[in-house]
Amino acid sequence: MALETVGIERMKSISKNLVSIGLVFIMVSCLMPNSKEAYLEKFERFVDRVEQNHKNYNAKDWEWANSQFDKYNHDWYLKFTDEFTIEDQLKIKSLIIRYHSYKNKQGIIEMLRDLFKDDVDEMGEKIEEYIDNNMEEDLEKLKKGATTIGDSAIKVLEDIIRELDESF
């Protein structure tokens, strides 16, 4: 009888552990965003929650917030990085700035410089490439278009003046 009781208790313990592991797994999978849109929405809600409560945070709260922020800023960001548009990138960077402004660890100017340095460098490279490869052709098209528009505008104006002269 005693062996039977020990076996039952052990099965209960194993069952509790399996249920606990299952619940943890479900909670983690529910927290992880499954789309770019969910990522952006959850990241924004997280930063909003930090904004509302940051004045009352203690060291343990900031430890939790920092671990969540690291997931949004690194792990989950990398999962969707190829899907982000420029608007998404700007939104993400604004959320990062907001979070750090509440955390108050980095100066905003230094953080902005770090966040946007790569984007500015990349944009500069694209502008240089455009100037080297396509700008002259586009300027020629623009000149031709402006000439055509100018000639058309002059003709319309001449027609209006002629009609006015004829009506008097």
DSSP file (Angstrom, degrees, kcal/mol; ACC not computed):
  #  RESIDUE AA STRUCTURE BP1 BP2  ACC     N-H-->O    O-->H-N    N-H-->O    O-->H-N    TCO  KAPPA ALPHA  PHI   PSI    X-CA   Y-CA   Z-CA
    1    1 A M     >        0   0    0      0, 0.0     4,-2.0     0, 0.0     5,-0.1   0.000 360.0 360.0 360.0 -39.2    0.0    0.0    0.0
    2    2 A A  H  >  +     0   0    0      1,-0.2     4,-2.2     2,-0.2     5,-0.2   0.890 360.0  50.7 -66.1 -39.2    2.8    2.4    0.8
    3    3 A L  H  > S+     0   0    0      1,-0.2     4,-2.4     2,-0.2    -1,-0.2   0.879 108.6  52.9 -64.3 -36.9    4.5    1.8   -2.6
    4    4 A E  H  > S+     0   0    0      2,-0.2     4,-2.2     1,-0.2    -2,-0.2   0.909 109.1  48.4 -64.7 -41.7    1.2    2.5   -4.2
    5    5 A T  H  X S+     0   0    0     -4,-2.0     4,-2.6     2,-0.2    -2,-0.2   0.900 111.5  49.8 -65.7 -42.3    0.8    5.8   -2.4
    6    6 A V  H  X S+     0   0    0     -4,-2.2     4,-2.5     1,-0.2    -2,-0.2   0.911 111.0  50.3 -62.8 -42.9    4.4    6.8   -3.3
    7    7 A G  H  X S+     0   0    0     -4,-2.4     4,-2.2     2,-0.2    -2,-0.2   0.897 111.5  47.5 -63.1 -40.8    3.7    6.0   -6.9
    8    8 A I  H  X S+     0   0    0     -4,-2.2     4,-2.4     2,-0.2    -2,-0.2   0.919 112.6  49.0 -66.4 -44.1    0.5    8.0   -7.0
    9    9 A E  H  X S+     0   0    0     -4,-2.6     4,-2.4     1,-0.2    -2,-0.2   0.890 111.2  50.3 -62.5 -39.5    2.2   11.0   -5.3
   10   10 A R  H  X S+     0   0    0     -4,-2.5     4,-2.6     2,-0.2    -1,-0.2   0.911 110.0  49.6 -66.6 -41.2    5.1   10.8   -7.8
   11   11 A M  H  X S+     0   0    0     -4,-2.2     4,-2.7     2,-0.2    -2,-0.2   0.889 110.7  51.0 -63.3 -39.8    2.6   10.7  -10.7
   12   12 A K  H  X S+     0   0    0     -4,-2.4     4,-2.6     2,-0.2    -2,-0.2   0.918 110.9  48.6 -62.9 -43.0    0.8   13.7   -9.3
   13   13 A S  H  X S+     0   0    0     -4,-2.4     4,-2.3     2,-0.2    -2,-0.2   0.920 112.9  46.7 -63.3 -44.7    4.2   15.5   -9.0
   14   14 A I  H  X S+     0   0    0     -4,-2.6     4,-2.6     2,-0.2    -2,-0.2   0.908 112.2  51.2 -63.8 -41.9    5.1   14.7  -12.6
   15   15 A S  H  X S+     0   0    0     -4,-2.7     4,-2.5     2,-0.2    -2,-0.2   0.913 109.6  49.7 -62.1 -43.1    1.7   15.7  -13.8
   16   16 A K  H  X S+     0   0    0     -4,-2.6     4,-2.6     1,-0.2    -1,-0.2   0.915 111.4  49.4 -61.9 -42.6    2.0   19.1  -12.0
   17   17 A N  H  X S+     0   0    0     -4,-2.3     4,-2.8     2,-0.2    -2,-0.2   0.919 111.5  48.3 -63.7 -43.3    5.4   19.6  -13.5
   18   18 A L  H  X S+     0   0    0     -4,-2.6     4,-2.6     2,-0.2    -2,-0.2   0.908 112.4  48.6 -64.0 -41.3    4.2   18.8  -17.0
   19   19 A V  H  X S+     0   0    0     -4,-2.5     4,-2.6     2,-0.2    -2,-0.2   0.918 112.2  49.4 -63.4 -42.9    1.2   21.1  -16.6
   20   20 A S  H  X S+     0   0    0     -4,-2.6     4,-2.5     2,-0.2    -2,-0.2   0.929 111.9  47.6 -62.0 -45.8    3.5   23.9  -15.3
   21   21 A I  H  X S+     0   0    0     -4,-2.8     4,-2.6     1,-0.2    -1,-0.2   0.911 112.1  50.7 -62.0 -42.2    5.9   23.5  -18.3
   22   22 A G  H  X S+     0   0    0     -4,-2.6     4,-2.5    -5,-0.2    -2,-0.2   0.910 110.2  49.1 -62.1 -42.4    2.9   23.5  -20.6
   23   23 A L  H  X S+     0   0    0     -4,-2.6     4,-2.7     2,-0.2    -2,-0.2   0.909 111.2  49.4 -64.5 -42.0    1.6   26.7  -19.1
   24   24 A V  H  X S+     0   0    0     -4,-2.5     4,-2.7     2,-0.2     5,-0.2   0.929 111.5  49.7 -61.5 -44.5    5.0   28.4  -19.4
   25   25 A F  H  X S+     0   0    0     -4,-2.6     4,-2.4     1,-0.2    -2,-0.2   0.918 112.0  47.6 -60.4 -44.3    5.2   27.3  -23.0
   26   26 A I  H  X S+     0   0    0     -4,-2.5     4,-2.0     2,-0.2    -1,-0.2   0.913 112.2  49.8 -64.1 -42.9    1.8   28.6  -23.8
   27   27 A M  H  X S+     0   0    0     -4,-2.7     4,-1.8     2,-0.2    -2,-0.2   0.927 112.2  47.2 -62.8 -45.0    2.5   31.9  -22.0
   28   28 A V  H  X S+     0   0    0     -4,-2.7     4,-1.9     1,-0.2    -2,-0.2   0.917 112.5  48.9 -63.9 -43.1    5.8   32.4  -23.9
   29   29 A S  H  < S+     0   0    0     -4,-2.4    -1,-0.2     1,-0.2    -2,-0.2   0.828 110.8  51.4 -68.2 -29.8    4.2   31.6  -27.2
   30   30 A C  H  < S+     0   0    0     -4,-2.0    -1,-0.2    -5,-0.2    -2,-0.2   0.834 110.2  49.5 -73.0 -31.9    1.4   34.0  -26.5
   31   31 A L  H  < S+     0   0    0     -4,-1.8    -2,-0.2    -5,-0.2    -1,-0.2   0.853  93.3  85.0 -75.1 -34.9    3.8   36.8  -25.7
   32   32 A M  S  < S-     0   0    0     -4,-1.9     2,-0.1    -5,-0.1     7,-0.0  -0.535  86.2-121.3 -73.0 125.0    6.0   36.3  -28.8
   33   33 A P        -     0   0    0      0, 0.0    -1,-0.1     0, 0.0    -2,-0.1  -0.375  17.3-160.5 -66.3 144.3    4.5   38.3  -31.8
   34   34 A N  S    S+     0   0    0     -4,-0.1     2,-0.3     1,-0.1     3,-0.1   0.387  70.7  30.2-108.0   2.5    3.6   36.1  -34.8
   35   35 A S  S  > S-     0   0    0      1,-0.1     4,-2.5     0, 0.0     5,-0.1  -0.973  82.4-108.0-151.1 164.8    3.5   38.9  -37.4
   36   36 A K  H  > S+     0   0    0     -2,-0.3     4,-2.5     1,-0.2     5,-0.2   0.907 120.6  51.0 -59.3 -42.5    5.2   42.3  -38.1
   37   37 A E  H  > S+     0   0    0      1,-0.2     4,-2.5     2,-0.2    -1,-0.2   0.904 110.1  48.5 -64.0 -42.3    1.9   44.0  -37.2
   38   38 A A  H  > S+     0   0    0      2,-0.2     4,-3.0     1,-0.2     5,-0.3   0.901 110.4  52.8 -64.3 -40.6    1.6   42.2  -33.9
   39   39 A Y  H  X S+     0   0    0     -4,-2.5     4,-2.7     2,-0.2     5,-0.2   0.949 111.4  45.1 -58.1 -50.8    5.2   43.0  -33.2
   40   40 A L  H  X S+     0   0    0     -4,-2.5     4,-2.1     1,-0.2    -2,-0.2   0.908 115.6  47.3 -61.9 -42.7    4.7   46.7  -33.8
   41   41 A E  H  X S+     0   0    0     -4,-2.5     4,-2.3     2,-0.2    -2,-0.2   0.929 115.2  44.3 -65.2 -46.4    1.4   46.7  -31.8
   42   42 A K  H  X S+     0   0    0     -4,-3.0     4,-2.5     2,-0.2    -2,-0.2   0.884 112.3  52.4 -68.5 -38.0    2.9   44.9  -28.8
   43   43 A F  H  X S+     0   0    0     -4,-2.7     4,-2.4    -5,-0.3    -1,-0.2   0.922 111.1  47.6 -62.7 -43.3    6.1   47.0  -28.8
   44   44 A E  H  X S+     0   0    0     -4,-2.1     4,-2.6    -5,-0.2    -2,-0.2   0.917 111.6  49.6 -65.1 -42.8    4.0   50.1  -28.7
   45   45 A R  H  X S+     0   0    0     -4,-2.3     4,-2.4     2,-0.2    -1,-0.2   0.898 110.1  52.4 -62.2 -39.5    1.8   48.8  -25.9
   46   46 A F  H  X S+     0   0    0     -4,-2.5     4,-2.2     2,-0.2    -2,-0.2   0.942 111.5  44.8 -60.4 -48.9    4.9   47.8  -24.0
   47   47 A V  H  X S+     0   0    0     -4,-2.4     4,-2.7     1,-0.2    -2,-0.2   0.888 111.9  53.3 -65.7 -38.2    6.4   51.3  -24.3
   48   48 A D  H  X S+     0   0    0     -4,-2.6     4,-2.3     2,-0.2    -1,-0.2   0.911 108.9  49.7 -59.9 -42.0    3.0   52.9  -23.4
   49   49 A R  H  X S+     0   0    0     -4,-2.4     4,-1.7     2,-0.2    -2,-0.2   0.898 111.3  48.5 -64.9 -40.5    2.9   50.7  -20.2
   50   50 A V  H  X S+     0   0    0     -4,-2.2     4,-2.4     1,-0.2    -2,-0.2   0.912 110.0  53.0 -64.5 -41.8    6.5   51.8  -19.3
   51   51 A E  H  < S+     0   0    0     -4,-2.7     4,-0.3     1,-0.2    -2,-0.2   0.919 111.6  45.3 -58.7 -44.3    5.4   55.4  -19.9
   52   52 A Q  H  < S+     0   0    0     -4,-2.3    -1,-0.2     1,-0.2    -2,-0.2   0.822 127.8  25.5 -69.6 -31.4    2.5   55.1  -17.6
   53   53 A N  H >< S+     0   0    0     -4,-1.7     3,-1.9    -5,-0.2     4,-0.4   0.489  85.4 103.6-115.2  -4.0    4.3   53.3  -14.8
   54   54 A H  G >< S+     0   0    0     -4,-2.4     3,-1.1     1,-0.3    -1,-0.1   0.779  76.7  61.8 -58.5 -30.2    8.0   54.3  -15.0
   55   55 A K  G 3  S+     0   0    0     -4,-0.3    -1,-0.3     1,-0.3    -2,-0.1   0.773 108.4  44.0 -67.1 -23.9    7.9   56.7  -12.1
   56   56 A N  G <  S+     0   0    0     -3,-1.9    -1,-0.3     2,-0.0    -2,-0.2   0.389  87.0 121.8 -99.8   2.5    7.0   53.9   -9.8
   57   57 A Y    <   -     0   0    0     -3,-1.1     2,-0.2    -4,-0.4    -3,-0.0  -0.420  42.7-163.7 -70.9 137.9    9.5   51.3  -11.1
   58   58 A N     >  -     0   0    0     -2,-0.1     4,-2.4     1,-0.0     5,-0.2  -0.463  44.4 -82.7-103.3-174.6   12.0   49.8   -8.7
   59   59 A A  H  > S+     0   0    0      1,-0.2     4,-2.1     2,-0.2     5,-0.1   0.885 130.9  50.2 -60.1 -39.9   15.1   47.9   -9.7
   60   60 A K  H  > S+     0   0    0      2,-0.2     4,-2.1     1,-0.2    -1,-0.2   0.885 109.6  51.1 -67.4 -37.7   13.2   44.6  -10.2
   61   61 A D  H  > S+     0   0    0      1,-0.2     4,-2.8     2,-0.2    -2,-0.2   0.913 111.3  47.7 -63.6 -42.9   10.7   46.4  -12.5
   62   62 A W  H  X S+     0   0    0     -4,-2.4     4,-3.0     2,-0.2    -2,-0.2   0.859 108.1  55.6 -67.9 -33.7   13.4   47.9  -14.6
   63   63 A E  H  X S+     0   0    0     -4,-2.1     4,-1.9    -5,-0.2    -1,-0.2   0.938 111.7  43.4 -61.5 -45.8   15.1   44.5  -14.8
   64   64 A W  H  X S+     0   0    0     -4,-2.1     4,-2.4     2,-0.2    -2,-0.2   0.936 114.6  49.7 -63.4 -46.4   11.9   43.1  -16.2
   65   65 A A  H  X S+     0   0    0     -4,-2.8     4,-3.0     1,-0.2    -2,-0.2   0.906 110.5  50.3 -61.1 -42.1   11.3   46.1  -18.5
   66   66 A N  H  X S+     0   0    0     -4,-3.0     4,-2.4     2,-0.2    -1,-0.2   0.886 109.6  50.2 -64.8 -38.3   14.9   45.9  -19.8
   67   67 A S  H  X S+     0   0    0     -4,-1.9     4,-1.5    -5,-0.2    -1,-0.2   0.909 113.5  45.8 -67.0 -39.8   14.5   42.1  -20.6
   68   68 A Q  H  X S+     0   0    0     -4,-2.4     4,-2.3     2,-0.2    -2,-0.2   0.927 111.9  51.7 -64.9 -44.9   11.3   42.8  -22.5
   69   69 A F  H  X S+     0   0    0     -4,-3.0     4,-3.5     1,-0.2     5,-0.3   0.900 106.3  54.5 -59.2 -41.6   12.9   45.7  -24.3
   70   70 A D  H  X>S+     0   0    0     -4,-2.4     4,-1.7     1,-0.2     5,-1.1   0.871 107.5  50.9 -61.1 -36.5   15.8   43.5  -25.3
   71   71 A K  I  <>S+     0   0    0     -4,-1.5     5,-3.3     3,-0.2     6,-0.7   0.940 116.0  40.5 -65.9 -45.6   13.3   41.1  -26.8
   72   72 A Y  I  <5S+     0   0    0     -4,-2.3     5,-0.3     1,-0.2    -2,-0.2   0.910 120.3  43.7 -67.6 -41.6   11.6   43.8  -28.8
   73   73 A N  I  <5S+     0   0    0     -4,-3.5    -1,-0.2    -5,-0.2    -2,-0.2   0.687 134.8   5.8 -81.5 -18.7   14.7   45.6  -29.8
   74   74 A H  I  X5S+     0   0    0     -4,-1.7     4,-2.6    -5,-0.3     5,-0.2   0.617 126.8  37.6-125.3 -73.0   16.8   42.5  -30.7
   75   75 A D  I  ><S+     0   0    0     -5,-1.1     4,-1.1     1,-0.2    -3,-0.2   0.942 126.2  31.7 -56.9 -58.6   15.2   39.0  -30.8
   76   76 A W  H  ><S+     0   0    0     -5,-3.3     4,-1.0     1,-0.2    -1,-0.2   0.820 116.1  59.0 -74.7 -30.0   11.8   39.8  -32.1
   77   77 A Y  H >> S+     0   0    0     -6,-0.7     3,-0.8    -5,-0.3     4,-0.7   0.934 104.9  50.5 -60.4 -45.5   13.0   42.7  -34.3
   78   78 A L  H 3< S+     0   0    0     -4,-2.6     3,-0.4     1,-0.2     4,-0.3   0.807 101.5  63.2 -63.5 -29.7   15.3   40.4  -36.1
   79   79 A K  H 3< S+     0   0    0     -4,-1.1    -1,-0.2     1,-0.2    -2,-0.2   0.845 119.0  24.0 -63.5 -33.6   12.5   38.0  -36.7
   80   80 A F  H XX S+     0   0    0     -4,-1.0     3,-2.3    -3,-0.8     4,-0.7   0.282  85.6 116.0-115.2   9.0   10.6   40.6  -38.9
   81   81 A T  G >< S+     0   0    0     -4,-0.7     3,-0.7    -3,-0.4    -1,-0.1   0.796  75.0  54.7 -55.2 -34.4   13.5   42.8  -40.0
   82   82 A D  G 34 S+     0   0    0     -4,-0.3    -1,-0.3     1,-0.2    -2,-0.1   0.651 106.1  53.8 -74.8 -13.6   13.1   42.0  -43.7
   83   83 A E  G <4 S+     0   0    0     -3,-2.3    -1,-0.2     2,-0.1    -2,-0.2   0.584  81.6 110.9 -95.3 -12.4    9.4   43.0  -43.6
   84   84 A F    <<  -     0   0    0     -4,-0.7     2,-0.1    -3,-0.7    -3,-0.0  -0.431  52.8-152.5 -74.2 134.3    9.8   46.5  -42.1
   85   85 A T     >  -     0   0    0     -2,-0.2     4,-2.5     1,-0.1     5,-0.1  -0.360  37.3 -97.3 -86.4 176.0    9.0   49.5  -44.3
   86   86 A I  H  > S+     0   0    0      2,-0.2     4,-2.4     1,-0.2     5,-0.2   0.904 128.0  52.6 -62.0 -40.5   10.7   52.9  -43.8
   87   87 A E  H  > S+     0   0    0      1,-0.2     4,-2.3     2,-0.2    -1,-0.2   0.906 108.8  49.8 -62.1 -41.1    7.6   54.0  -41.8
   88   88 A D  H  > S+     0   0    0      2,-0.2     4,-2.8     1,-0.2    -2,-0.2   0.926 109.6  51.4 -61.7 -44.6    7.9   50.9  -39.6
   89   89 A Q  H  X S+     0   0    0     -4,-2.5     4,-2.6     1,-0.2    -2,-0.2   0.909 110.2  48.9 -59.7 -42.8   11.6   51.6  -39.0
   90   90 A L  H  X S+     0   0    0     -4,-2.4     4,-2.2     2,-0.2    -1,-0.2   0.903 111.4  49.5 -64.7 -40.1   10.8   55.2  -38.0
   91   91 A K  H  X S+     0   0    0     -4,-2.3     4,-2.1     2,-0.2    -2,-0.2   0.927 111.6  48.8 -63.0 -44.8    8.0   54.0  -35.6
   92   92 A I  H  X S+     0   0    0     -4,-2.8     4,-2.3     1,-0.2    -2,-0.2   0.917 111.5  49.3 -61.3 -44.2   10.4   51.4  -34.1
   93   93 A K  H  X S+     0   0    0     -4,-2.6     4,-2.4     1,-0.2    -1,-0.2   0.873 109.5  51.6 -65.8 -35.7   13.1   54.0  -33.6
   94   94 A S  H  X S+     0   0    0     -4,-2.2     4,-2.5     2,-0.2    -1,-0.2   0.880 109.4  50.6 -68.1 -35.3   10.6   56.4  -32.0
   95   95 A L  H  X S+     0   0    0     -4,-2.1     4,-2.7     2,-0.2    -2,-0.2   0.896 110.0  50.3 -66.1 -39.2    9.6   53.6  -29.6
   96   96 A I  H  X S+     0   0    0     -4,-2.3     4,-2.5     2,-0.2    -2,-0.2   0.926 111.6  48.0 -62.6 -44.8   13.2   53.0  -28.7
   97   97 A I  H  X S+     0   0    0     -4,-2.4     4,-2.2     2,-0.2    -2,-0.2   0.923 111.9  49.5 -62.6 -44.6   13.7   56.7  -28.1
   98   98 A R  H  X S+     0   0    0     -4,-2.5     4,-1.6     2,-0.2     5,-0.2   0.937 110.7  50.0 -60.2 -46.6   10.6   56.9  -25.9
   99   99 A Y  H  X S+     0   0    0     -4,-2.7     4,-2.3     1,-0.2     3,-0.5   0.944 112.8  46.1 -58.0 -49.0   11.7   53.8  -23.9
  100  100 A H  H  X>S+     0   0    0     -4,-2.5     4,-2.8     1,-0.2     5,-0.6   0.825 106.5  59.1 -66.3 -30.4   15.1   55.3  -23.3
  101  101 A S  H  <5S+     0   0    0     -4,-2.2    -1,-0.2     2,-0.2    -2,-0.2   0.861 110.8  42.3 -67.0 -32.3   13.7   58.7  -22.4
  102  102 A Y  H  <5S+     0   0    0     -4,-1.6    -2,-0.2    -3,-0.5    -1,-0.2   0.860 115.7  48.1 -77.7 -36.8   11.7   57.0  -19.5
  103  103 A K  H  <5S-     0   0    0     -4,-2.3    -2,-0.2    -5,-0.2    -3,-0.2   0.847  93.8-157.8 -70.6 -34.0   14.7   54.8  -18.5
  104  104 A N  T  <5 +     0   0    0     -4,-2.8    -3,-0.2    -5,-0.2    -4,-0.1   0.815  51.8 120.5  62.9  36.2   16.8   58.0  -18.6
  105  105 A K      < +     0   0    0     -5,-0.6     2,-0.3     1,-0.1    -4,-0.1   0.816  66.5  43.5 -96.1 -36.8   20.1   56.2  -19.1
  106  106 A Q  S    S-     0   0    0     -6,-0.3     2,-0.2     2,-0.0    -1,-0.1  -0.814  88.2-108.2-110.1 149.3   21.3   57.7  -22.4
  107  107 A G     >  -     0   0    0     -2,-0.3     4,-2.3     1,-0.1     5,-0.2  -0.541  28.0-129.0 -69.1 141.2   21.2   61.3  -23.5
  108  108 A I  H  > S+     0   0    0      1,-0.2     4,-2.9    -2,-0.2     5,-0.2   0.896 105.8  52.4 -61.5 -42.3   18.6   61.7  -26.2
  109  109 A I  H  > S+     0   0    0      1,-0.2     4,-2.4     2,-0.2    -1,-0.2   0.936 111.4  46.0 -61.8 -46.8   21.0   63.4  -28.7
  110  110 A E  H  > S+     0   0    0      1,-0.2     4,-2.2     2,-0.2    -1,-0.2   0.903 114.0  49.1 -62.3 -41.3   23.6   60.7  -28.4
  111  111 A M  H  X S+     0   0    0     -4,-2.3     4,-2.9     2,-0.2    -2,-0.2   0.919 110.3  50.2 -66.1 -43.5   20.9   58.0  -28.8
  112  112 A L  H  X S+     0   0    0     -4,-2.9     4,-2.6     1,-0.2     5,-0.2   0.922 110.1  51.1 -59.8 -43.5   19.4   59.7  -31.9
  113  113 A R  H  X S+     0   0    0     -4,-2.4     4,-1.3    -5,-0.2    -1,-0.2   0.927 113.3  44.8 -59.9 -45.5   22.8   60.0  -33.4
  114  114 A D  H  X S+     0   0    0     -4,-2.2     4,-0.6     1,-0.2    -2,-0.2   0.912 114.9  48.2 -65.1 -43.2   23.4   56.2  -32.9
  115  115 A L  H  < S+     0   0    0     -4,-2.9     4,-0.4     1,-0.2    -2,-0.2   0.897 121.2  32.9 -66.4 -41.5   20.0   55.2  -34.1
  116  116 A F  H  X S+     0   0    0     -4,-2.6     4,-2.8    -5,-0.2     5,-0.3   0.502  92.6  90.6 -98.9  -3.7   20.0   57.2  -37.3
  117  117 A K  H  X S+     0   0    0     -4,-1.3     4,-2.6    -5,-0.2     5,-0.2   0.937  91.5  44.9 -57.8 -49.3   23.7   57.1  -38.2
  118  118 A D  H  X S+     0   0    0     -4,-0.6     4,-2.6     1,-0.2    -1,-0.2   0.900 114.0  50.0 -63.1 -40.8   23.3   53.9  -40.3
  119  119 A D  H  > S+     0   0    0     -4,-0.4     4,-2.6     2,-0.2    -1,-0.2   0.916 112.3  46.8 -64.7 -42.9   20.2   55.2  -42.0
  120  120 A V  H  X S+     0   0    0     -4,-2.8     4,-2.5     2,-0.2    -2,-0.2   0.917 113.2  49.2 -65.7 -43.0   21.8   58.6  -42.9
  121  121 A D  H  X S+     0   0    0     -4,-2.6     4,-2.1    -5,-0.3    -2,-0.2   0.927 112.9  47.4 -60.8 -44.8   24.9   56.8  -44.2
  122  122 A E  H  X S+     0   0    0     -4,-2.6     4,-2.2     1,-0.2    -2,-0.2   0.909 112.2  49.2 -64.0 -42.5   22.8   54.5  -46.3
  123  123 A M  H  X S+     0   0    0     -4,-2.6     4,-2.4     1,-0.2    -1,-0.2   0.902 109.3  53.1 -64.4 -40.0   20.7   57.3  -47.7
  124  124 A G  H  X S+     0   0    0     -4,-2.5     4,-2.4     1,-0.2    -1,-0.2   0.900 108.4  50.2 -60.4 -41.5   23.8   59.3  -48.5
  125  125 A E  H  X S+     0   0    0     -4,-2.1     4,-2.4     1,-0.2    -1,-0.2   0.906 110.4  49.7 -63.9 -41.6   25.2   56.3  -50.5
  126  126 A K  H  X S+     0   0    0     -4,-2.2     4,-2.5     2,-0.2    -2,-0.2   0.893 110.8  49.7 -64.7 -39.5   21.9   56.0  -52.4
  127  127 A I  H  X S+     0   0    0     -4,-2.4     4,-2.8     2,-0.2    -2,-0.2   0.924 111.0  49.2 -65.3 -43.9   22.0   59.7  -53.2
  128  128 A E  H  X S+     0   0    0     -4,-2.4     4,-2.4     2,-0.2    -2,-0.2   0.920 111.7  49.1 -60.6 -43.4   25.5   59.4  -54.4
  129  129 A E  H  X S+     0   0    0     -4,-2.4     4,-2.3     2,-0.2     5,-0.3   0.910 111.8  49.3 -62.7 -42.4   24.6   56.4  -56.6
  130  130 A Y  H  X>S+     0   0    0     -4,-2.5     4,-2.5     2,-0.2     5,-2.0   0.927 111.1  49.1 -62.3 -45.3   21.6   58.3  -58.0
  131  131 A I  H  <5S+     0   0    0     -4,-2.8     5,-0.4     1,-0.2    -2,-0.2   0.919 115.2  44.8 -60.9 -43.1   23.8   61.3  -58.8
  132  132 A D  H  <5S+     0   0    0     -4,-2.4    -1,-0.2    -5,-0.2    -2,-0.2   0.851 128.7  22.0 -69.2 -35.4   26.4   59.2  -60.5
  133  133 A N  H  <5S+     0   0    0     -4,-2.3    -3,-0.2    -5,-0.2    -2,-0.2   0.812 132.6  13.1-108.0 -35.3   24.0   57.0  -62.5
  134  134 A N  T  X5S+     0   0    0     -4,-2.5     4,-2.1    -5,-0.3     5,-0.2   0.604  93.1  88.6-125.4 -15.2   20.6   58.5  -63.1
  135  135 A M  H  ><S+     0   0    0     -5,-2.0     4,-2.6     1,-0.2     5,-0.2   0.897  88.9  50.7 -62.8 -44.7   20.4   62.2  -62.3
  136  136 A E  H  > S+     0   0    0     -5,-0.4     4,-2.1     1,-0.2    -1,-0.2   0.912 111.2  49.0 -61.3 -42.7   21.5   63.6  -65.7
  137  137 A E  H  > S+     0   0    0      1,-0.2     4,-2.0     2,-0.2    -1,-0.2   0.919 112.6  47.9 -62.1 -43.9   18.9   61.5  -67.5
  138  138 A D  H  X S+     0   0    0     -4,-2.1     4,-2.3     1,-0.2    -2,-0.2   0.872 109.0  53.8 -65.9 -36.9   16.1   62.6  -65.1
  139  139 A L  H  X S+     0   0    0     -4,-2.6     4,-2.5     2,-0.2    -1,-0.2   0.894 107.6  51.0 -64.4 -38.7   17.2   66.3  -65.5
  140  140 A E  H  X S+     0   0    0     -4,-2.1     4,-2.4     2,-0.2    -2,-0.2   0.930 110.5  48.5 -63.0 -44.8   16.9   66.0  -69.2
  141  141 A K  H  X S+     0   0    0     -4,-2.0     4,-2.5     1,-0.2    -2,-0.2   0.899 111.3  51.1 -60.5 -40.8   13.4   64.5  -68.9
  142  142 A L  H  X S+     0   0    0     -4,-2.3     4,-2.5     2,-0.2    -2,-0.2   0.902 109.3  49.8 -64.4 -42.2   12.5   67.3  -66.5
  143  143 A K  H  X S+     0   0    0     -4,-2.5     4,-2.4     2,-0.2    -2,-0.2   0.930 112.1  47.7 -62.1 -45.6   13.7   70.0  -68.9
  144  144 A K  H  X S+     0   0    0     -4,-2.4     4,-2.5     1,-0.2    -2,-0.2   0.916 113.1  48.7 -62.2 -43.3   11.7   68.5  -71.8
  145  145 A G  H  X S+     0   0    0     -4,-2.5     4,-2.6     1,-0.2    -1,-0.2   0.898 111.5  49.2 -63.1 -41.5    8.6   68.3  -69.6
  146  146 A A  H  X S+     0   0    0     -4,-2.5     4,-2.8     2,-0.2    -1,-0.2   0.894 111.2  49.8 -66.1 -39.6    9.0   71.9  -68.4
  147  147 A T  H  X S+     0   0    0     -4,-2.4     4,-2.9     2,-0.2     5,-0.2   0.929 112.2  47.8 -63.8 -45.2    9.4   73.1  -72.0
  148  148 A T  H  X S+     0   0    0     -4,-2.5     4,-2.4     2,-0.2    -2,-0.2   0.923 114.3  46.0 -61.8 -45.3    6.3   71.1  -73.1
  149  149 A I  H  X S+     0   0    0     -4,-2.6     4,-2.6     2,-0.2    -2,-0.2   0.915 113.2  50.2 -63.9 -42.5    4.3   72.5  -70.2
  150  150 A G  H  X S+     0   0    0     -4,-2.8     4,-2.3     2,-0.2    -2,-0.2   0.929 111.5  47.4 -61.8 -46.2    5.6   76.0  -70.8
  151  151 A D  H  X S+     0   0    0     -4,-2.9     4,-2.2     1,-0.2    -1,-0.2   0.902 113.3  49.0 -62.2 -41.5    4.7   75.9  -74.5
  152  152 A S  H  X S+     0   0    0     -4,-2.4     4,-2.4    -5,-0.2    -2,-0.2   0.912 110.5  50.3 -64.7 -42.5    1.2   74.5  -73.7
  153  153 A A  H  X S+     0   0    0     -4,-2.6     4,-2.4     1,-0.2    -2,-0.2   0.902 110.1  49.9 -63.7 -40.9    0.6   77.2  -71.1
  154  154 A I  H  X S+     0   0    0     -4,-2.3     4,-2.6     2,-0.2    -1,-0.2   0.921 110.5  50.1 -63.6 -43.7    1.6   79.9  -73.6
  155  155 A K  H  X S+     0   0    0     -4,-2.2     4,-2.4     2,-0.2    -2,-0.2   0.920 111.1  48.6 -61.7 -44.5   -0.7   78.5  -76.3
  156  156 A V  H  X S+     0   0    0     -4,-2.4     4,-2.2     1,-0.2    -1,-0.2   0.921 112.2  49.1 -61.3 -43.8   -3.6   78.4  -73.8
  157  157 A L  H  X S+     0   0    0     -4,-2.4     4,-2.3     1,-0.2    -2,-0.2   0.907 110.7  50.1 -63.1 -41.9   -2.9   82.0  -72.7
  158  158 A E  H  X S+     0   0    0     -4,-2.6     4,-2.5     1,-0.2    -2,-0.2   0.903 109.9  51.3 -62.6 -41.4   -2.7   83.2  -76.4
  159  159 A D  H  X S+     0   0    0     -4,-2.4     4,-2.3     2,-0.2    -2,-0.2   0.902 110.1  49.2 -61.6 -42.2   -6.1   81.4  -77.1
  160  160 A I  H  X S+     0   0    0     -4,-2.2     4,-2.3     2,-0.2    -2,-0.2   0.928 112.0  47.9 -63.7 -45.0   -7.7   83.2  -74.2
  161  161 A I  H  X S+     0   0    0     -4,-2.3     4,-2.5     1,-0.2    -2,-0.2   0.910 111.4  50.6 -63.0 -42.4   -6.4   86.6  -75.2
  162  162 A R  H  X S+     0   0    0     -4,-2.5     4,-2.3     1,-0.2    -1,-0.2   0.910 110.6  49.1 -62.2 -43.1   -7.6   86.0  -78.8
  163  163 A E  H  X S+     0   0    0     -4,-2.3     4,-1.7     2,-0.2    -1,-0.2   0.885 110.9  50.4 -64.8 -38.2  -11.1   85.0  -77.6
  164  164 A L  H  X S+     0   0    0     -4,-2.3     4,-1.0     2,-0.2    -2,-0.2   0.925 110.7  49.3 -64.8 -43.5  -11.2   88.1  -75.4
  165  165 A D  H >< S+     0   0    0     -4,-2.5     3,-0.5     1,-0.2    -2,-0.2   0.901 111.4  49.4 -61.0 -41.2  -10.1   90.3  -78.4
  166  166 A E  H 3< S+     0   0    0     -4,-2.3    -1,-0.2     1,-0.2    -2,-0.2   0.815 105.9  56.5 -70.1 -29.8  -12.8   88.8  -80.6
  167  167 A S  H 3<        0   0    0     -4,-1.7    -1,-0.2     1,-0.2    -2,-0.2   0.712 360.0 360.0 -77.5 -18.1  -15.5   89.3  -78.0
  168  168 A F    <<        0   0    0     -4,-1.0    -1,-0.2    -3,-0.5    -2,-0.2   0.412 360.0 360.0 -99.8 360.0  -14.9   93.0  -77.8
